[in-house]
């Protein structure tokens, strides 16, 4: 499986009330990178400031936390606040203390849900480097698992809200919203065409996102129409500067596509989008089939849909 969308850098927060310690740590880490991504080094001079910074920037990946700052256990209380008050379980917390005898390692790790413990007197550049790499590797794994959980939740919630015989536009709207959770992007477009009793085509055209003007979405539509006319887009593929997934309805009652302006979503996102579109296609089929049946029976004079 491909990796999740790559963030440009790892944010690492160094917390200490001694300016010299902050300077030395920054110098030791200035050339460190992980998975081809550099570190962005941030600093704080107190536990309270560290909590505020993590609250404002939950994408901070790693915190080096001194223990004794504005109080004798300010760093440990900051760790507890980050885990319990902020609910941030992804950030890796590494405690650094100049008084290891007064802060027992095992008890500290268990009581404050931290991920590493370093005595300042024993810290070397090599030890710091290995600690960073280990912590960031764990952060990446947890971040990926959390992302997959959110994607599965979005798909599950969308599917749970959709039922057979719902209005088609309602089905498509919920699928489009879920698609943007699965694959956050500035533009998402969903189009569908279906036959009607009069021989015309009933068209649905939905779009949303920060770049979701009608003109922008229509330009995507025109390009994808050209793709389909050329015999392409029978399966998910890169198109029109993004990723397109066909929406296939059984018995050719209707067909369409979903577009997200993300040229290369990772494999997990692609699978989630495909599941959404497959489910939408089955629900659209149910709705159209019901309308067809009613039209044939004459129970709904407004029904337009035919096979």
N, C-alpha and C positions, 0 to 999 in steps of 0.2 A: 504494500500500500504506500502511496506517496505520502509525504509529510503534509501537515496542515499548512495553511497559508503562512508564509514566512514573515515574521515581524522583523523590522530592519536591525534591531539591536536588543541586547539584554540590558535592562535597567537594574543596576546594583546600587543599593543604598548603604553607605558607611556611616554608622552612628557612634560618635565619641565626643566627649567634651574637651579632649585635648587636641588642639590644632596640629601639633606635631604628629600625632598618631594618624589623623586624617590625611595629612600630607604624605607621610611615608606609605600608607596603604594605597593611596591613589597612584603614587609612583610605581609601586610594586605591581599594580594591576593595569597600568596604562596600555600595555601591549598585549594583554590577554584577550583571546577571542574563543568562541565555542561554536561549532557547527557552521563555521564561516561567517559568523556574525560578531561584531565588536561589542564591547561593554560600554554602556553609558554610565559613568560614575556620578552618583549623587551623594550629598553629605547632609548630616543633621547633627546638631550639638546636644540634643537631649532626647529622652525617650518620648516626651510629649510631642516634640516636633516630628519625630519619626512616625508616630501614629498618624499625625495629620497628613504627612506626605504619602503614606501608604493609602490612606482614605481617599486622597485626591488622585492618586495614580495606582489603581489596583493591578496594573500590569508590571509593577516592580517584581522582579523575579527572585531576588536574593537580598537579604539584609544581614550585614555584619553588625551585631548589637553589643555595645559595651554594657556592662552591668551597673557599675557605680557612676552615676552622673548627677542629676539634680537631687537624687536620693540614693540610699545604699542599694536599692534594688530597682531603680528606675527602668533599667533595660529589661529586666524580667517582667515587670508589670506592663511594659510596652509590648512585649511578645504576647502576653496574655490578652491584651486589648486587641491586638491585630487578629488573633485567632478567634476570640469570643465576641468582642463587640463589633468588629468589622466583618467577621465571618469569612476571613480570607484564609483558605486552607491550601492555596497553591504556592504562595510565596515561601521560599525556603529561609528559615531563620537560623543563623549561626551566632551563638553567643561568644563574645571574647571578654575575658576577665583577667585582671592583674592580680586577683586574690583568689586563686582556685581553691584554696583550702576552706574558705568561708562559703563557697558556692559549690557544693558537691555535684559532680558531673551527672551521675545516674539520676539522682533525685531531681535535678534541674531539667533534664531532658524529659522525664516523665511528667513532671508537674506543669511545665510550661509549653509542652508540645513543640519543642525546638528540634532542629535537624542536625545540629553540630555544636561542638563545644571546644573552644580553643583557649589555652592559657597563653597570655600575651608573651610571657617569657620564653615560650617554646615555638613561637611563630617564626617561620622562615619563609622566604619567597617561594620555595618549592612546596611547603606545606600549604601556603595560601593558594597557590596555583591549583593544587590537587583538590583542595576544598571547594574552590569555585567551579571547577569542571564537574566534580561529583554532584554538587548542588544543582547546577544548571541542567545536567542530564536528567536528574530526578524531576526538576521543574518541567522540562519538556514533556516527559512521559505523563505527568499529572495533567498538564495543560491539554494534551491530546485526548486523554480520557475524559476530561471535563467537556471538551468541545464535542466529542462524540455523544456524550450524554445529552447535551443541549440539542444536538441535531436529532437524535432519536426521540427526545421529548417533543420537539416541534412537529415531527412527522406523526407521532402518536396522537398528539392533541388535535392536529388537523384532521386526521382520519376519524378520530372519535366524534368530531363535530359534524362530519359529513354523513348524509344518509341518502338512500335511494329516493328518487322522486323530488328532491329539492330543486328549486329553480337553478338553471344552469349557471347564471351569472353569480349566484351565491356560491356555488361549488368552485367556480374558477377564481373568485375573489379570495376565498380561504386558501386555495392551493397557492395562489400567487404570494400571499402574505407569508405562508410557511416556507416557500422557496427562498424568500429574502432572509429568513432566519437561518436556513440551511446554508445559504451562500450570500452573505452580506455584500451588496453591490450598489452602485449609484443608479442602476436602471434595471428593472425586471419587466418583461412584457409577456403577456399570455394571449394568444389568438386562437379562435376556433371558428370553423365554418360547418354548417349543417344544412342538409336539403330541406325544402319545405314543400307543402302540397302544391303550391303554385309554380313550382319549378325554379324559384329563385333560391338564393343562398342566404340563410340567416347567419349574420356575422357577430361575433363577440370579440372585443378588442380592449384589453385591460392593461394598464401600465402603472407603475409606482416606483418611487425612489427619488433621490435628490436631483437626478437629471431627467425626471420623468415628464417632460413636456410632450404635448401631442406630436409636435414636429419631430422631436428626437425619436420617439417611439415609432412613429410612422416610417421614418427613414430605415429603422431596423426591420420593420415589417416588409418594406419593399425589397430590401436586400434578401431577406429570407424567402420571399415569394420567388425571387429569381433563382435562389439556390434550389428550391423545390422544383421549379420548372426545368432545371438542368438535371433532374433525377437525383439530387442529393438530399440530405437530411432525412434519410430513412431510419437513421439511428442517431443517438446523441453524438454531437460533433462540435468542434470549434467553428464559429461562423459569425460574421458581422462584428468582429472585434469582441466576441464573447462566447458563451457556451449555449447551444440550443438542444432541446430535448423534444422529440416528436410526441404529440398527444394523439394516440391512436384509439379510436372508438370501434368496438366490435361491429362486424357486418357493415362497415363503412358508412354508418349512419352519420358520422361527422369525423373531421380530423383537424388537427391544429398543432401548435408547438408552444413551448416555453423558452424564453430567452433570458439569460442573466449576463450582465456585463462583467464577466469574470472569465478571461480566456482559458484558464487552466485550473478549474476546481480540482481539489484532490479526490482520490478515488472514493473515499467515504461520502463526500458531498455528492459526487456523481450518482452513486448508488441510491442515496436518499432522494435525490431529485427524480430518478427513474421510478422509485416506488410511489412517490406522490403522483406522478403523471399516469402511471398504470392504474392507480386507484381512482383518479379523476376520470379516466376514460371509461371505466366500468360503471361509475355513477352516472356519467352523462348518458351512457347507453341505456341504463335503467329509466332515466327520465324521458328520453326520447321514445323508448319503446312503450312506455305508459301512454304518452301523448298520442302515439300512433294507434294504439289499441282503442283509445277513446274516440279518436277521429273515425276509425273504421266502424265503431259501434254507434256513432252519432251522439254520444253522450256529452261531447264537448264541442260546440260549434266553433270555438275559437282555436281548436288545435290545428297546427300547420304541419306537423312532422310526419314524414313517411319514410319507408325504407328505400 
